Amino acid sequence: MVNALPTIGFCGLGAMGGGMACNLAKEGFPIQGFDVYPPSMDKLVAAGGTSSKSPAEAAKGKEFLILMVVNDKQADSVLFDGGAIEAMDKGKTVMLCSTVPPVYLKTLREHIDSVGRSDLKLLDCPVSGGSIRAAAGTLSIFSSGPDEDLDHADVVLKAMSDPLYRIKGGISMGQVAKMCHQHQAATNIIMASEAMGLAAAVGLNTQEVYDKVCKSIGRSWMFENRGPHMLANDYHTVHSATTIILKDATIVTNHAKSAFFPLPLENMAEQLYIQGCHAGFAKDDDAGLCRMFMPSPTLVGELTTSAATTEGKYGVTVDDIINLMAGVELASTRECMAFAKFVGLDLELLLDIINKGAGASNTYEKTASAMVKAGLVNFKPIADAAEIRDKLEASIKKTEAFHQYLPMSSAALQELNYYL
Amino acid sequence: MVNALPTIGFCGLGAMGGGMACNLAKEGFPIQGFDVYPPSMDKLVAAGGTSSKSPAEAAKGKEFLILMVVNDKQADSVLFDGGAIEAMDKGKTVMLCSTVPPVYLKTLREHIDSVGRSDLKLLDCPVSGGSIRAAAGTLSIFSSGPDEDLDHADVVLKAMSDPLYRIKGGISMGQVAKMCHQHQAATNIIMASEAMGLAAAVGLNTQEVYDKVCKSIGRSWMFENRGPHMLANDYHTVHSATTIILKDATIVTNHAKSAFFPLPLENMAEQLYIQGCHAGFAKDDDAGLCRMFMPSPTLVGELTTSAATTEGKYGVTVDDIINLMAGVELASTRECMAFAKFVGLDLELLLDIINKGAGASNTYEKTASAMVKAGLVNFKPIADAAEIRDKLEASIKKTEAFHQYLPMSSAALQELNYYL
């Protein structure tokens, strides 16, 4: 059995982990899974893997133990309470794929060492891309850890990912890369709702708005992705629950806070997710947050069919929607890049990560690369920054007559006022 | 020795604790203090107390052990690492006067119990009022705990306070009351800077602005208190450092976040304190944050002498400053009252606490009492809420031409748009 694929234990077989594990089984890896919900293990068995009765059983005798649990608490629970660490053979690898606070990786390394298992390898490999790419083995993976340990894990990482990033600086830097990406994801998701909510509130044809924004400088990956769910009033088919992006946003804001780094726009986004949860939308798809930006619980889709105007009430047009989105994305890009520099991330690599990821936006692509080229994480390299700000301001002003709720647009304008 | 005053151990003799301890000594309480900084103990000795070499020594044989340390970490350090809990006699009282997260009180009670000291009483008694009132024994104290234990501690609490509040619901509710008060303190402190920064930026006579605002509906206790420091450019005489109010704001935002309760305005205030720390103002008096709201590092005081206009540039007048302050205070009042209701605080008591405390404002006094009277923590009982919002909006609009940084005013306007 020369070059046989390494054995894998896999804990956490949810929407993401289940797809990842089944893909590994299909790729021929000997894989044993564990999940507290037995039906999740049945799927893995159907895909060619085996199930287990405990994290310890899944970990025992494996070359790799992969964790795709919800958060750091669950990781502790699997590894220590669940006996996985104790069960592992000498020198084997724990690969954490969950998104957790970067600081947790260091705590976890110390914890593993403190129970006498400094022989175990630990890799920090958060992922991005959603459940479809998880099942296809084409996730973005942000891997970090000792180079030789990453080399050792290469065959597993490659089977799960495309693209596979290797982030320098040791464990926690994979999480730092994911965190910076999620900064953009979090501002773009809620801004998609704010924009579509405004379109609906002024009676614009929301399908037309969607199509035009997607071809404009205001376009973001999240707007493009979430828009159709809004247009279809499809909030209960949950592609990604509000609580998921809230959890990620909180990782960003807490990390920044602990270092006294200001992120007003990201904090506003986080507050809006909390406001959405408080309003009862926690378990719905995050696209459902567009309801917060409508004067009454009007559904976007209903307006689509009846409205056929190119100019909405109060003179608001699709160009105003685009101005708001571009303005928010400009402010968000500076905040993201300044934060990424502050936390020591390779900015060129981040460009690549975000441009190819769910945090992408046309404004980010254009302005972040100008910042990197100039070596300045501020607005100096952005020739038209003041113009974008002025357009944002003018479009906000149009909505004052009817008191439209524009928290992201307003916070972005203030941030542009401060930093420009 | 009938009715002799009880013995006290006192840990944490900083600006607040030092004054509190010296006052207790002067009042005749046998008191032994501990601080890591020996000169702080010398002051207590001069006032009639004694010093000690460790928290354990200060705690030993005393009826009460009072803690006035910086945060929960220091409290743990004094009580457990410092041996104070172990040194205490059976059935004696630990009185925590520091401001800490409410949830810490429950953790602390469990921690004390887990080391076999469930015999010890624990009281939750955060304070408010600053170092002058600490030394005078006239602090506001928010006491909570078992009634019989509070009765037992009454002679000590009364010697330190005026007014003394007893908050129902057991330990942690004292902190909850303080937290709700600090919600207002945190929004009002930064709003004072935003207001004075605007006044300076448009060339208004800032002394005149100060005098007029203090007599208006826009007046807050914090504006009245911090204004003179701003007018004197007195940022390095530190009455209260930026980091102090930041710490308190973070207790508020974290508590709300953990319960998915939205506080966008408080979170914006917190971000501005972080922005101030990031800009280098962390150790200065929080009044120095007005520098963030000026186009260049102009000092307010310099403008005072030269400016004698009643109308500033771009037509901005003192009435605009008042409109911004009243609008922010209205939004902040609703946020505070809704949060206080959510966390189960007696709202009538909170009215009294805030109106007599540093979180007071004319708008709070007027609108919060209307909310309590109507039994509604929203804008329905505020007849002129829409008018206040419209004035806020009109005054923000005046500043658009010169892109004044108005993050609190803008966030408040959005919050009014959402909730009105």
Contacts between the chains, C-beta under 8 A, distances in Angstrom:
chain1	res1	chain2	res2	distance
A	250	B	257	7.0
A	256	B	274	7.8
A	257	B	250	7.0
A	257	B	270	8.0
A	257	B	274	6.6
A	260	B	274	5.4
A	260	B	277	4.5
A	260	B	278	5.7
A	260	B	282	7.2
A	261	B	274	7.1
A	261	B	278	6.3
A	262	B	271	5.4
A	262	B	272	7.8
A	262	B	274	4.6
A	262	B	275	4.0
A	262	B	278	5.3
A	263	B	271	7.1
A	264	B	268	6.7
A	264	B	271	4.4
A	264	B	272	7.7
A	264	B	275	7.2
A	264	B	407	6.8
A	267	B	267	5.2
A	267	B	268	7.4
A	267	B	270	7.7
A	267	B	271	5.2
A	268	B	264	6.7
A	268	B	267	7.4
A	268	B	268	7.3
A	268	B	411	7.7
A	270	B	257	7.9
A	270	B	267	7.7
A	271	B	262	5.4
A	271	B	263	7.1
A	271	B	264	4.4
A	271	B	267	5.3
A	272	B	262	7.8
A	272	B	264	7.7
A	274	B	256	7.8
A	274	B	257	6.6
A	274	B	260	5.4
A	274	B	261	7.1
A	274	B	262	4.6
A	275	B	262	4.0
A	275	B	264	7.2
A	275	B	418	7.9
A	277	B	260	4.5
A	278	B	260	5.7
A	278	B	261	6.3
A	278	B	262	5.3
A	282	B	260	7.2
A	292	B	418	7.8
A	389	B	403	7.5
A	393	B	400	5.9
A	397	B	397	7.2
A	397	B	400	7.2
A	400	B	393	5.9
A	400	B	397	7.2
A	403	B	389	7.5
A	403	B	393	8.0
A	403	B	416	8.0
A	403	B	417	4.5
A	403	B	420	7.2
A	404	B	417	6.8
A	405	B	414	6.2
A	405	B	417	4.8
A	405	B	418	4.8
A	406	B	414	6.5
A	406	B	417	7.7
A	407	B	264	6.7
A	407	B	411	7.3
A	407	B	414	4.4
A	407	B	415	8.0
A	407	B	418	7.5
A	410	B	410	4.6
A	410	B	411	7.1
A	410	B	413	7.1
A	410	B	414	5.2
A	411	B	268	7.7
A	411	B	407	7.3
A	411	B	410	7.1
A	411	B	411	6.8
A	411	B	414	8.0
A	413	B	410	7.1
A	414	B	405	6.2
A	414	B	406	6.5
A	414	B	407	4.4
A	414	B	410	5.2
A	414	B	411	8.0
A	415	B	407	7.9
A	416	B	403	7.9
A	417	B	403	4.5
A	417	B	404	6.9
A	417	B	405	4.8
A	417	B	406	7.7
A	418	B	275	7.9
A	418	B	292	7.8
A	418	B	405	4.8
A	418	B	407	7.5
A	420	B	403	7.2
